[in-house]
Amino acid sequence: MAVDARTGLPVVGIVGAGQLARMCQPPAIELGLTLRVLAAAPDESAALVIPDSVIGDHDDLDDLRRFAAGCDVVTWDHEHVPGSHIATLAAEGVAVRPHAAALRFAQDKGDMRRRLTELEVPCPEWVDLEHADDVKGALLAFGARVGWPLVLKASRHGYDGKGVWMVDDLDDAADLLASGTALLAEELVPLARELAIDVARNPAGQFAAWPVVETVQRDGICVEVLVPAPSLDTALESEARSIARTIAEALDVTGVL
């Protein structure tokens, strides 16, 4: 256990030094915990406020090993750490939270949709184009079934509205299909508003939830959060909490989801 010799409390390592890692510093101070971050550069957001910052590359396994050697537990500021690296760290005895088998559902939208469908979590109608023998044929058949326009999403590496395209017909999707991007297609769902909930689960399976919120989106990016969600029906709030718990437990997530 790589506890802080000054406090006797665990050292929590965060791979990535973005705004999420930075927001962990104030509560860590209150809890008496020491944070350590792996930053790509000394001027990254969390590196500016967390003294124990190590410069390294989250894609480099040796950098991850070097970083983890000074930590009691390692977690992630983002989902871009290769799953094979996370699995290797775990096999070498590093406590990683969440583990690679859970994090992959944040890394691959196709895997995510497939697993949520298996869990009977409400999802839009969707089709996996990445593994289709005839991508154009699969997209045409799907459009004929659910109606155009459709939403195309990159299976991997999309975030904040990036990797999401609205297409009116097959011609509109032609360039994207020819690009070789791994894709899935979803029906276009009219949104009244977006509700979100943060939940937490510890290694023993204890579960906790924050209030359901309403998010305000602009150009695919959340710019405002209304807490709690205004005029939210209690039955809908209960359903959101139940869905979140189902996902957290089925994916065996440790940490915040």
C-alpha positions in Angstrom: 0.0 0.0 0.0 1.5 3.3 -1.2 0.2 5.4 1.7 1.3 9.0 2.2 4.1 8.7 4.9 3.0 12.0 6.4 -0.7 11.1 6.9 -0.9 7.3 6.7 -3.8 7.7 4.3 -4.0 6.3 0.7 -2.5 8.1 -2.3 -5.1 8.3 -5.0 -3.6 8.4 -8.5 -5.6 10.0 -11.3 -4.4 9.4 -14.9 -5.2 12.6 -16.8 -5.1 16.1 -15.5 -8.2 17.7 -16.9 -11.0 19.5 -15.2 -12.4 16.4 -13.5 -9.1 15.6 -11.8 -8.9 19.3 -10.8 -12.3 19.2 -9.2 -11.2 16.2 -7.1 -8.7 18.3 -5.2 -11.0 20.3 -2.8 -12.9 17.2 -1.5 -9.6 15.3 -1.3 -8.2 18.0 1.0 -11.3 17.8 3.2 -10.8 14.0 3.4 -7.1 14.3 4.1 -6.3 12.2 1.0 -3.3 12.9 -1.2 -3.9 13.1 -5.0 -1.3 12.3 -7.6 -1.9 13.1 -11.3 -0.4 11.9 -14.5 -0.3 15.0 -16.7 0.7 15.4 -20.3 2.2 18.9 -19.5 2.9 20.9 -16.4 0.3 23.5 -17.3 -2.7 21.1 -17.6 -5.7 22.1 -15.4 -5.2 19.7 -12.5 -1.4 19.9 -12.6 -1.7 23.6 -11.7 -3.4 22.8 -8.4 -2.2 19.3 -7.4 1.5 19.4 -6.2 2.2 15.8 -6.8 2.0 15.9 -10.7 4.0 13.4 -12.8 4.5 14.3 -16.5 3.9 11.3 -18.8 1.8 9.8 -21.6 -1.4 7.8 -20.8 -0.7 5.7 -23.9 2.7 4.6 -22.6 2.6 1.5 -20.4 6.0 2.2 -18.8 4.8 5.8 -17.9 1.7 4.3 -16.4 3.7 1.7 -14.4 6.1 4.4 -13.1 3.1 6.6 -12.1 1.2 3.7 -10.4 4.2 2.7 -8.3 3.5 5.7 -6.1 -0.2 5.2 -5.7 -2.5 3.1 -3.5 -5.3 3.1 -6.1 -5.4 4.4 -9.7 -8.4 6.0 -11.4 -9.0 7.9 -14.6 -9.8 11.5 -15.6 -10.9 10.3 -19.1 -11.7 7.1 -20.9 -8.8 7.2 -23.4 -6.3 5.0 -21.6 -5.9 1.7 -23.6 -7.8 -1.1 -22.0 -4.9 -3.5 -22.5 -2.7 -1.2 -20.4 -5.3 -1.1 -17.6 -5.6 -4.9 -17.7 -1.9 -5.2 -17.5 -1.6 -2.9 -14.5 -4.4 -4.9 -12.7 -2.6 -8.2 -13.5 0.6 -6.7 -12.0 -1.2 -6.0 -8.7 -2.3 -2.3 -9.2 -5.7 -1.5 -7.8 -7.5 0.2 -10.8 -10.9 1.7 -10.4 -12.9 1.2 -12.6 -11.3 -1.8 -14.2 -10.8 -2.3 -17.9 -13.9 -4.5 -18.4 -16.1 -1.7 -17.1 -14.3 1.2 -18.7 -14.6 -0.3 -22.2 -18.3 0.6 -22.3 -17.3 4.2 -22.1 -14.6 3.7 -24.8 -16.8 1.9 -27.4 -20.3 3.1 -28.2 -21.1 -0.2 -30.1 -20.1 -2.3 -27.0 -22.1 0.1 -24.8 -25.3 -0.1 -26.9 -25.0 -3.9 -27.2 -24.7 -4.3 -23.4 -27.4 -1.9 -22.5 -29.8 -3.6 -25.0 -28.9 -7.0 -23.3 -29.8 -5.4 -19.9 -33.1 -4.2 -21.4 -32.2 -0.6 -20.6 -34.3 1.7 -22.8 -32.3 2.7 -25.8 -33.0 4.2 -29.3 -33.2 1.7 -32.1 -29.7 1.1 -33.4 -27.6 -1.0 -35.8 -23.9 -1.9 -35.7 -22.4 -0.8 -39.0 -18.8 -1.5 -38.1 -19.3 -5.3 -38.4 -21.9 -5.3 -41.2 -21.0 -7.3 -44.3 -22.7 -4.6 -46.5 -22.6 -1.3 -44.7 -24.7 0.6 -47.2 -27.3 -2.1 -47.3 -27.5 -2.3 -43.5 -27.9 1.5 -43.3 -30.6 1.5 -46.1 -32.5 -1.3 -44.4 -32.3 0.4 -41.0 -33.5 3.7 -42.5 -36.4 2.0 -44.1 -37.4 0.4 -40.8 -37.1 3.4 -38.4 -37.2 6.4 -40.9 -34.8 9.1 -42.0 -33.0 11.2 -40.9 -30.6 9.1 -38.8 -27.8 9.7 -36.4 -24.4 8.2 -37.2 -21.9 7.9 -34.3 -18.2 7.0 -34.3 -17.9 3.8 -32.2 -14.7 5.1 -30.6 -13.0 8.5 -29.8 -16.1 10.6 -30.0 -16.9 13.2 -27.2 -18.6 16.5 -26.7 -20.5 16.3 -29.9 -17.5 15.2 -31.9 -18.1 11.9 -33.8 -21.8 12.5 -34.2 -23.5 13.2 -37.6 -27.1 13.7 -38.7 -27.7 12.3 -42.2 -30.9 12.7 -44.3 -30.3 9.9 -46.7 -27.7 7.5 -48.1 -26.1 10.1 -50.3 -25.7 12.4 -47.3 -23.8 9.6 -45.5 -21.6 8.5 -48.5 -18.4 10.4 -47.6 -18.6 9.3 -44.0 -19.1 5.6 -44.9 -16.2 5.8 -47.3 -13.9 7.2 -44.6 -13.5 3.9 -42.9 -14.8 5.3 -39.6 -16.2 2.6 -37.3 -19.8 3.5 -37.0 -23.2 2.7 -35.5 -26.5 4.2 -36.6 -29.3 5.2 -34.3 -32.9 6.4 -34.9 -33.4 10.1 -34.4 -35.2 10.6 -31.1 -37.0 13.9 -30.5 -35.7 15.2 -27.2 -37.9 17.2 -24.8 -34.9 17.6 -22.4 -31.9 15.7 -21.2 -31.9 14.3 -17.7 -28.7 13.0 -16.1 -27.7 11.4 -12.8 -24.4 10.8 -11.2 -24.1 7.6 -9.0 -21.2 6.1 -7.1 -20.4 2.5 -6.2 -17.6 1.2 -4.0 -15.7 -2.1 -4.3 -18.1 -3.7 -1.8 -21.1 -2.8 -3.9 -22.5 0.0 -1.8 -24.4 2.4 -4.0 -25.2 6.1 -3.7 -26.8 8.6 -6.0 -26.9 12.4 -6.4 -30.1 14.2 -7.5 -31.3 13.9 -11.1 -30.4 17.0 -13.0 -31.4 18.6 -16.3 -28.5 19.5 -18.7 -28.4 22.4 -21.1 -26.6 21.5 -24.3 -25.1 23.9 -26.9 -23.3 22.5 -30.0 -23.0 19.1 -28.3 -21.4 20.4 -25.2 -23.1 20.7 -21.7 -22.9 24.4 -20.8 -25.3 24.4 -17.8 -26.8 22.0 -15.2 -30.0 22.6 -13.4 -30.0 20.9 -10.0 -32.3 19.3 -9.2 -34.1 18.9 -12.5 -37.1 21.4 -12.5 -40.6 19.9 -12.2 -39.4 16.4 -12.3 -42.1 13.7 -11.8 -41.2 11.5 -8.9 -41.8 8.3 -10.9 -39.4 9.5 -13.6 -36.8 10.4 -11.0 -37.2 6.9 -9.5 -36.8 5.3 -13.0 -33.7 7.3 -13.7 -32.1 6.2 -10.4 -33.1 2.6 -11.1 -31.6 2.6 -14.6 -28.4 4.1 -13.2 -28.1 1.4 -10.5 -28.8 -1.4 -13.0 -26.0 -0.2 -15.2 -23.5 0.4 -12.3 -24.1 -3.0 -10.9 -24.3 -5.0 -14.1 -21.0 -3.4 -15.4 -19.4 -3.8 -11.9 -18.4 -0.2 -11.9 -16.3 1.1 -9.0 -16.2 4.9 -8.7 -18.5 7.6 -10.1 -20.7 6.9 -13.1 
